[in-house]
Amino acid sequence: MMKPVAREEILDYVTWGEQKPEALPAILAAKKLRRIHVGGVLTFLFENHDTIRYQIQEMVRVERMVKEADIQHEVDTYNEVLGTEGGFGCALLIEIDDPEERSLKLRELKGLPEHLYLRFEDGERAYASFDERQVGEDRLSSVQYLQFAAKGRVPVAVGSDHPGLMAEYALTAEQREALASDLSN
């Protein structure tokens, strides 16, 4: 399992604000390798310890959090996005700019999360598990949190076999290397 972020790793918002400019280039580089675009509207943001720590730090900074319970809540919430033992966690953004088109497409794609997969070199697929609370009665939320049980394997592609969105993206060598390093941490 990816090492969760511990409360002790989270700096107060003033200190983080001072250190952020120095930390930002490495975080942006890590995020770039883990941002996968599929089918023109899906963006998978694979998370690791460092990217989740950054997200927590930013929430603490933006919200100017000082209460221990609030900070711990952010730590606990964001740690849920990390991959489970031998797997990957990610945020999925369904990016459709036009509000009317987005509303229609989110209805059409209601069953999408169960059609999202990682494909491995041998052709086997690991389908996403997701939080049922993110799916409304008649439409999908435009942000989903997914888990993929990869069994310690590095995927070669990310895709969707939903009838309304059939697409697959082959990962680059650099992306596969980044995901492999996440499995070992």
C-alpha positions as a Python dict, from the first residue, in 0.01 Angstrom:
ca = {
    (1, 'M'): (0, 0, 0),
    (2, 'M'): (122, 348, -74),
    (3, 'K'): (238, 516, 241),
    (4, 'P'): (-43, 741, 365),
    (5, 'V'): (30, 1100, 457),
    (6, 'A'): (77, 1142, 832),
    (7, 'R'): (-54, 1445, 1018),
    (8, 'E'): (303, 1524, 1128),
    (9, 'E'): (401, 1585, 764),
    (10, 'I'): (155, 1872, 725),
    (11, 'L'): (302, 2215, 788),
    (12, 'D'): (109, 2513, 916),
    (13, 'Y'): (-25, 2727, 632),
    (14, 'V'): (226, 3011, 684),
    (15, 'T'): (530, 2782, 673),
    (16, 'W'): (386, 2596, 371),
    (17, 'G'): (324, 2928, 197),
    (18, 'E'): (693, 3010, 243),
    (19, 'Q'): (813, 2667, 122),
    (20, 'K'): (565, 2616, -161),
    (21, 'P'): (764, 2800, -433),
    (22, 'E'): (1061, 2570, -374),
    (23, 'A'): (845, 2252, -362),
    (24, 'L'): (619, 2334, -657),
    (25, 'P'): (843, 2235, -953),
    (26, 'A'): (886, 1878, -825),
    (27, 'I'): (514, 1841, -753),
    (28, 'L'): (417, 1974, -1096),
    (29, 'A'): (659, 1731, -1260),
    (30, 'A'): (514, 1439, -1060),
    (31, 'K'): (158, 1542, -1145),
    (32, 'K'): (238, 1582, -1515),
    (33, 'L'): (356, 1221, -1540),
    (34, 'R'): (45, 1098, -1360),
    (35, 'R'): (-211, 1302, -1559),
    (36, 'I'): (-358, 1076, -1829),
    (37, 'H'): (-605, 1204, -2092),
    (38, 'V'): (-843, 951, -2248),
    (39, 'G'): (-1110, 1003, -2511),
    (40, 'G'): (-1092, 1382, -2516),
    (41, 'V'): (-1301, 1430, -2199),
    (42, 'L'): (-1153, 1203, -1932),
    (43, 'T'): (-854, 1305, -1725),
    (44, 'F'): (-717, 1049, -1481),
    (45, 'L'): (-502, 1202, -1207),
    (46, 'F'): (-307, 916, -1047),
    (47, 'E'): (-205, 1008, -695),
    (48, 'N'): (90, 916, -477),
    (49, 'H'): (214, 1016, -134),
    (50, 'D'): (371, 1341, -254),
    (51, 'T'): (79, 1458, -468),
    (52, 'I'): (-170, 1387, -187),
    (53, 'R'): (49, 1568, 66),
    (54, 'Y'): (54, 1866, -170),
    (55, 'Q'): (-327, 1859, -200),
    (56, 'I'): (-364, 1855, 177),
    (57, 'Q'): (-113, 2137, 220),
    (58, 'E'): (-302, 2345, -33),
    (59, 'M'): (-636, 2289, 141),
    (60, 'V'): (-481, 2388, 474),
    (61, 'R'): (-329, 2699, 312),
    (62, 'V'): (-635, 2811, 116),
    (63, 'E'): (-875, 2748, 404),
    (64, 'R'): (-624, 2883, 659),
    (65, 'M'): (-687, 2582, 879),
    (66, 'V'): (-555, 2584, 1233),
    (67, 'K'): (-790, 2350, 1418),
    (68, 'E'): (-633, 2009, 1461),
    (69, 'A'): (-961, 1828, 1387),
    (70, 'D'): (-1001, 2013, 1055),
    (71, 'I'): (-647, 1932, 944),
    (72, 'Q'): (-682, 1567, 1048),
    (73, 'H'): (-1008, 1548, 853),
    (74, 'E'): (-827, 1663, 536),
    (75, 'V'): (-548, 1410, 596),
    (76, 'D'): (-799, 1127, 642),
    (77, 'T'): (-1012, 1232, 344),
    (78, 'Y'): (-726, 1268, 97),
    (79, 'N'): (-554, 947, 213),
    (80, 'E'): (-865, 758, 96),
    (81, 'V'): (-768, 849, -263),
    (82, 'L'): (-433, 666, -241),
    (83, 'G'): (-408, 323, -395),
    (84, 'T'): (-465, 13, -187),
    (85, 'E'): (-208, -268, -154),
    (86, 'G'): (-50, -319, -497),
    (87, 'G'): (-296, -84, -665),
    (88, 'F'): (-355, 269, -778),
    (89, 'G'): (-587, 547, -670),
    (90, 'C'): (-685, 838, -887),
    (91, 'A'): (-923, 1123, -933),
    (92, 'L'): (-1114, 1120, -1258),
    (93, 'L'): (-1223, 1452, -1407),
    (94, 'I'): (-1488, 1450, -1676),
    (95, 'E'): (-1401, 1769, -1858),
    (96, 'I'): (-1676, 1914, -2074),
    (97, 'D'): (-1674, 2294, -2089),
    (98, 'D'): (-2026, 2361, -2218),
    (99, 'P'): (-2273, 2331, -1923),
    (100, 'E'): (-2561, 2199, -2135),
    (101, 'E'): (-2344, 1945, -2313),
    (102, 'R'): (-2188, 1844, -1979),
    (103, 'S'): (-2528, 1788, -1818),
    (104, 'L'): (-2642, 1572, -2109),
    (105, 'K'): (-2316, 1374, -2128),
    (106, 'L'): (-2310, 1307, -1751),
    (107, 'R'): (-2654, 1149, -1787),
    (108, 'E'): (-2543, 943, -2088),
    (109, 'L'): (-2231, 825, -1907),
    (110, 'K'): (-2400, 729, -1579),
    (111, 'G'): (-2247, 378, -1576),
    (112, 'L'): (-1901, 499, -1677),
    (113, 'P'): (-1699, 414, -1362),
    (114, 'E'): (-1760, 41, -1398),
    (115, 'H'): (-1626, 60, -1756),
    (116, 'L'): (-1293, 224, -1673),
    (117, 'Y'): (-986, 4, -1670),
    (118, 'L'): (-613, -34, -1659),
    (119, 'R'): (-476, -275, -1922),
    (120, 'F'): (-161, -474, -1853),
    (121, 'E'): (103, -611, -2087),
    (122, 'D'): (-64, -955, -2097),
    (123, 'G'): (-394, -796, -2205),
    (124, 'E'): (-566, -846, -1869),
    (125, 'R'): (-771, -555, -1739),
    (126, 'A'): (-830, -425, -1387),
    (127, 'Y'): (-1159, -237, -1368),
    (128, 'A'): (-1214, 57, -1136),
    (129, 'S'): (-1390, 38, -806),
    (130, 'F'): (-1555, 363, -705),
    (131, 'D'): (-1758, 533, -436),
    (132, 'E'): (-2128, 479, -509),
    (133, 'R'): (-2201, 812, -335),
    (134, 'Q'): (-2051, 991, -638),
    (135, 'V'): (-2325, 867, -868),
    (136, 'G'): (-2663, 1037, -850),
    (137, 'E'): (-2994, 878, -942),
    (138, 'D'): (-2991, 1014, -1295),
    (139, 'R'): (-2637, 1134, -1360),
    (140, 'L'): (-2271, 1098, -1284),
    (141, 'S'): (-2063, 1350, -1090),
    (142, 'S'): (-1798, 1520, -1304),
    (143, 'V'): (-1534, 1422, -1043),
    (144, 'Q'): (-1489, 1059, -941),
    (145, 'Y'): (-1243, 892, -705),
    (146, 'L'): (-1134, 553, -834),
    (147, 'Q'): (-928, 258, -714),
    (148, 'F'): (-766, 0, -940),
    (149, 'A'): (-656, -336, -793),
    (150, 'A'): (-345, -381, -1007),
    (151, 'K'): (-198, -666, -799),
    (152, 'G'): (140, -493, -802),
    (153, 'R'): (151, -469, -1182),
    (154, 'V'): (221, -160, -1388),
    (155, 'P'): (-38, -84, -1657),
    (156, 'V'): (48, -19, -2020),
    (157, 'A'): (-281, 160, -2096),
    (158, 'V'): (-583, 332, -1940),
    (159, 'G'): (-920, 312, -2106),
    (160, 'S'): (-1298, 307, -2117),
    (161, 'D'): (-1519, 43, -2277),
    (162, 'H'): (-1842, 230, -2204),
    (163, 'P'): (-2065, 216, -2516),
    (164, 'G'): (-2086, 596, -2511),
    (165, 'L'): (-1710, 644, -2474),
    (166, 'M'): (-1481, 381, -2619),
    (167, 'A'): (-1121, 501, -2588),
    (168, 'E'): (-781, 386, -2469),
    (169, 'Y'): (-453, 567, -2410),
    (170, 'A'): (-120, 382, -2420),
    (171, 'L'): (104, 501, -2138),
    (172, 'T'): (446, 635, -2222),
    (173, 'A'): (760, 472, -2080),
    (174, 'E'): (796, 770, -1842),
    (175, 'Q'): (438, 734, -1718),
    (176, 'R'): (483, 360, -1661),
    (177, 'E'): (807, 428, -1474),
    (178, 'A'): (635, 686, -1250),
    (179, 'L'): (351, 445, -1168),
    (180, 'A'): (602, 165, -1104),
    (181, 'S'): (783, 387, -853),
    (182, 'D'): (449, 452, -678),
    (183, 'L'): (398, 79, -630),
    (184, 'S'): (735, 48, -457),
    (185, 'N'): (673, 332, -212),
}
